[in-house]
Amino acid sequence: MRLKITFKVLNKGAKLSFSYQPFISAWLYNTLANADPLLADFLHQKGYCLNNRKFKFFTFSKLYLHNFKTDGEFMQIFDEDVSLIVSGFVPMMLHKLFMGLFEQQKQLFWGNALHKLHLEIAQIETLEPIRFTDTMRFTCISPMAVGKKDDTDLTRNNTQYLSPNDGEFARFFTLNLLEKYNAALEHGLLDPLPYPPQIVFKPLTQQPKQKLITLKKADTEGKDSRARAYLFDFELKAPADILRLGYLGGFGKHNAMGLGMVKLFSDKTLKQH
């Protein structure tokens, strides 16, 4: 299930950090908590666990803008309206979010103490579902992060992020998707397949566009938590249920922070995302 949320910009000309994903993620959790505090707490604190891995099975798109100016680490927004797509594999989560959007105040703020974007919810739409087959092509509409643990790095953040053209990308992309599939099985969100799933990843973009995404601002050691993620097109062969899981819940890592959302490769307009 996917929701498209359109916002009216109430302070046109305001600045918003390019690393806006944490603001949107926090707003989504707060909105969900308005309708179902227990579900919001479960997703935020625990999620759907498997072998100490936590999956949230939801993601969101980039913020769709048309008229903005770059100002260092910020963008100055001159749009009348902006929009966002929220996608979730678990229908109940999106249903509760939909309810929360109507129960909360229509006006909201994204940003920090110095720069805030003041918005008002103007429209909420449920997007048409797509049909899944065992071979599909996708385009990233938010950057995708795939990584492996670097055992030689003893620091807290020891993930080595990979480019889609890296020889190891397909392996770790597949491992992540299989872990999500097994977690969904463990929690009764999917029925088991009658055979071991086979997944084949094929990049379609020669030069993926790299993005450095701030997931969390500086800690006591003065270090931001960041992910190196990429925008690209790809083909994926897998059972249809697994493709549906990735399409709705996000591919790769950090989906609940707005990474790994895709649309069909043939889509050309926002309405088809």
C-alpha positions in Angstrom: 0.0 0.0 0.0 1.2 3.5 -0.8 -0.1 6.9 0.2 0.7 10.2 -1.6 0.6 13.1 0.8 0.5 16.7 -0.6 1.4 19.6 1.6 0.8 23.3 1.2 3.9 25.3 2.0 3.0 28.0 4.6 6.3 29.8 4.8 7.5 29.9 1.1 11.2 30.9 1.0 12.0 28.9 4.1 15.1 26.7 4.2 15.2 23.0 4.9 18.3 20.8 5.3 19.2 18.5 2.4 19.4 15.8 5.2 15.7 16.1 5.9 15.0 12.3 6.2 15.2 12.2 10.0 12.6 15.0 10.3 10.2 13.1 8.1 10.8 9.7 9.8 10.2 11.3 13.2 7.0 12.9 11.9 5.7 9.6 10.6 6.3 7.8 13.9 4.6 10.6 15.8 1.6 10.6 13.3 1.3 6.8 13.7 1.4 7.2 17.5 -1.7 9.4 17.3 -3.7 6.5 16.0 -1.9 3.5 17.6 0.8 4.3 20.2 1.5 0.6 20.8 2.2 0.0 17.1 4.3 3.1 16.8 6.4 2.1 19.8 6.7 -1.5 18.5 8.0 -0.3 15.1 10.3 2.3 16.6 11.8 0.2 19.4 11.6 -3.4 18.0 10.3 -3.8 14.5 10.0 -7.3 12.9 13.1 -9.0 14.3 15.2 -11.9 13.0 18.5 -12.9 14.4 19.0 -9.5 16.1 18.1 -7.7 12.9 15.2 -5.2 13.0 13.0 -4.5 10.0 10.3 -1.9 9.8 8.8 -2.8 6.4 8.0 0.8 5.4 9.8 3.6 3.6 9.2 7.0 2.0 10.2 8.8 -1.1 12.2 11.9 -1.6 10.4 15.2 -1.0 9.0 16.2 -4.4 10.0 19.8 -5.1 10.0 21.9 -8.2 11.1 25.4 -7.3 14.0 25.6 -4.9 17.5 27.2 -4.6 20.6 25.6 -3.1 22.1 27.4 -0.2 25.0 25.4 1.2 23.6 22.4 3.2 20.1 23.8 2.8 17.5 24.3 0.1 15.4 27.3 0.0 11.9 26.3 -1.1 9.6 28.5 -3.2 7.0 25.9 -4.1 3.3 26.4 -3.3 3.0 22.7 -2.7 5.3 19.7 -2.1 4.5 16.0 -1.9 5.7 12.8 -0.4 4.9 9.1 -1.0 4.8 6.7 2.0 5.0 3.0 1.3 4.4 0.1 3.6 4.3 -3.7 3.3 2.1 -4.2 6.3 -1.4 -2.8 5.4 -2.3 -2.2 9.0 0.6 0.2 9.4 -0.5 2.4 6.5 -4.1 2.2 7.6 -3.2 3.4 11.1 -1.0 6.1 9.5 -3.9 7.2 7.4 -6.1 7.5 10.5 -3.3 9.4 12.3 -3.1 11.9 9.6 -6.7 12.8 10.1 -6.5 12.8 13.9 -3.4 15.1 14.2 -3.2 18.8 13.6 -3.1 19.6 9.9 -0.1 21.9 10.3 3.4 20.6 11.0 7.0 21.7 11.0 10.1 19.9 9.6 13.6 21.2 10.5 15.7 22.5 13.4 15.6 25.5 15.7 17.1 27.8 13.0 15.4 26.6 9.8 11.9 25.1 9.7 9.5 24.3 6.9 5.9 25.1 7.9 3.5 22.8 6.1 -0.2 22.0 6.1 -1.6 18.7 4.8 -3.7 19.5 1.7 -4.5 16.1 0.3 -4.0 12.3 1.0 -4.4 9.8 -1.8 -4.2 6.0 -1.9 -2.1 5.0 -4.9 -3.2 2.2 -7.2 -1.4 -1.1 -6.5 0.8 -2.6 -9.2 0.9 -6.2 -10.5 4.0 -8.2 -9.6 5.7 -10.8 -11.8 8.9 -12.8 -11.2 11.0 -10.4 -13.4 10.7 -6.6 -13.0 12.7 -3.5 -13.6 12.8 -0.6 -11.0 14.1 2.9 -10.7 15.2 4.3 -7.3 13.1 7.3 -6.2 15.1 7.6 -3.0 18.7 6.5 -2.7 19.4 2.8 -1.8 22.1 1.8 0.7 23.6 -1.6 0.6 26.6 -2.4 2.8 28.7 -5.0 4.5 30.4 -5.1 7.9 34.1 -4.2 7.8 35.7 -6.5 10.4 38.9 -4.5 10.3 37.1 -1.4 11.5 36.6 -1.5 15.2 34.6 1.8 15.4 30.9 1.9 16.1 29.9 2.5 12.6 31.7 -0.2 10.6 29.5 -0.6 7.6 31.2 -0.4 4.2 28.6 0.9 1.7 28.8 -0.5 -1.8 28.1 0.9 -5.3 25.6 -1.0 -7.5 28.5 -1.6 -9.8 30.7 -3.1 -7.1 31.3 -6.9 -7.5 29.9 -7.6 -4.0 26.8 -5.4 -4.3 24.5 -8.1 -5.7 25.5 -10.6 -2.9 24.7 -8.2 -0.1 21.6 -6.8 -1.7 20.3 -10.4 -2.0 21.3 -11.3 1.6 19.4 -8.2 2.9 16.3 -9.1 0.9 16.3 -12.7 2.0 16.7 -11.6 5.6 13.6 -9.4 5.2 11.7 -12.4 3.6 12.6 -14.7 6.4 11.6 -12.0 9.0 8.3 -11.6 7.2 7.8 -15.4 7.4 8.8 -15.5 11.1 6.1 -12.9 11.9 3.4 -14.4 9.7 3.4 -11.6 7.1 4.0 -14.0 4.2 3.3 -17.6 3.4 6.3 -19.8 2.8 7.3 -20.6 -0.7 7.3 -24.3 -1.8 10.9 -24.0 -2.9 14.1 -22.0 -1.8 13.8 -18.5 -3.4 16.3 -17.6 -6.0 17.1 -13.9 -6.5 19.1 -12.4 -9.4 20.1 -8.7 -9.3 21.2 -6.8 -12.5 22.2 -3.1 -12.5 21.0 -1.2 -15.5 22.8 2.1 -14.8 26.4 2.6 -15.8 27.0 5.6 -13.5 24.8 5.5 -10.4 24.3 8.8 -8.7 25.8 8.8 -5.2 24.2 10.5 -2.2 25.6 10.9 1.3 22.6 10.7 3.7 22.8 11.9 7.3 20.8 9.5 9.4 21.6 11.1 12.7 23.3 14.3 13.7 26.6 14.4 15.6 26.9 12.3 18.8 29.0 13.1 21.8 32.1 12.2 19.8 31.2 14.8 17.2 30.4 12.3 14.4 27.3 12.3 12.2 25.9 8.9 11.4 25.8 8.7 7.6 25.0 6.3 4.8 26.4 6.3 1.3 23.5 5.5 -1.0 22.8 5.5 -4.7 20.1 6.3 -7.3 20.0 3.8 -10.2 17.9 1.5 -12.3 18.0 -2.3 -11.9 16.3 -5.5 -12.9 15.3 -8.1 -10.3 14.3 -11.7 -10.8 12.7 -13.3 -7.7 9.3 -14.7 -6.6 6.6 -12.1 -6.9 6.0 -12.0 -3.1 9.6 -11.1 -2.5 9.5 -8.4 -5.1 6.3 -7.0 -3.5 8.1 -7.0 -0.1 11.0 -5.0 -1.5 8.8 -2.6 -3.5 6.5 -1.8 -0.6 8.9 -2.1 2.3 12.0 -0.8 0.7 15.2 -2.4 -0.7 18.5 -2.3 1.1 19.2 -0.7 4.5 17.7 2.2 6.5 14.3 2.0 4.8 12.5 3.7 7.7 14.8 6.7 7.2 13.5 7.1 3.6 16.1 5.0 1.7 15.5 2.2 -0.8 12.1 3.3 -2.3 11.6 2.4 -6.0 9.0 2.9 -8.8 8.5 0.8 -11.9 11.2 1.4 -14.5 8.7 2.4 -17.1 6.9 5.0 -14.9 7.4 8.5 -16.0 5.0 10.5 -13.8 4.5 10.9 -10.1 1.0 9.4 -10.3 2.5 6.1 -11.5 5.1 5.7 -8.7 
